[in-house]
Amino acid sequence: MKITEIFQKNQQTLSFEVFPPKNSDAFEKVEKATGEIAKLQPDFMSVTYGAGGGTSKYTTAIASNIDKSGVTALAHLTCVSSTKEKIDTQIATLRENGIENILALRGDLPQGVSDTSEWEFRHANELVEEIKKQGDFCVGGACYPEVHPESANSREDILNLKRKVDAGCEFLTTQMFFDNNIFYNYMYKIREAGIAVPIVAGIMPVTNAKQMEKIIQLSQAFIPRRYVSLLDRYSNRPEALKQAAIAYATDQIIDLLSNGIEHIHIYTMNKPDVAAKIQNNLSEIIPSCKK
Ligand code: FAD
């Protein structure tokens, strides 16, 4: 089923992101974890794509398993430093495996690269156009409530986002954020810019302190004082930290839903217990979470 159809059917949705293994040795472990998450029957599940595309076959395999288990799969696809030929092959493989939904991403620039003028795809809007040419896919994209690190300012970033939507992007998933006020501000700006597609709020329950350091470095997300205290207090007690992070994420989600945001995506980090607890915490709030 196409994700846009799910959004029409279910007014509010809870979906989960998983990542594929980096090599064949880890495949079984990841397959097991993602299978357990699929058993929770979320509204859909997304599967990330390794930087540079080296692990593309695992993205397809995991997404295909999810689809076979009866949960709609959304396969991520990046075009950074790739060719049209390679991208078209990957799109054809996804189609052959029954995948109808693709999250079209540029991917992070390799370190030290700034001149991309020779590339066949320089930005995600070009990938969106290519996927749309290659078949009847539902295509989504990424957006950044705290501004993409390469953009000079929020206005420029939103103008570029509009190009992606105009190219055929039918929904947008946000980078993780920990302060809902930043997100509400962003929603106001993107709606004002004429971007009307559904926005899926990306929420990350950060269950260990090391993970948080990496997140800050990669996404440059603002961490509210309340979250810093939680990390300080419980970083030496993993189970307590996990419980507190799930409670924080749940609180964040309930506030979003109460303020009219309808679609929530959890960055599960392949942890079935985290996905299950959040789903259970919302069982009376989002109808599709009641199992
Ligand atoms: P773009 O939309 O191309 O934007 C990148 C930058 O270029 C922005 O600053 C934007 O303002 C600017 N820009 C966009 N279009 C134009 C244009 N036409 N002309 C000039 N400037 C433009 N990475 C992975 O490797 N694998 C994944 O699976 C993955 N999944 C992700 C999922 C989500 C929900 C998010 C938020 C990010 C994900 N990423 C993933 C990271 C993502 O690849 C990086 O953030 C990357 O740097 C930007 O990708 P993009 O698709 O947003 O690029």
Residues whose N, C-alpha, C, O or C-beta is under 5 A from the ligand:
A	BS01	FAD	T48 Y49 G50 A51 H76 T78 A104 L105 R106 G107 D108 R122 H123 A124 N125 A142 C143 H148 E150 S151 E156 D157 N160 R163 T173 T174 Q175
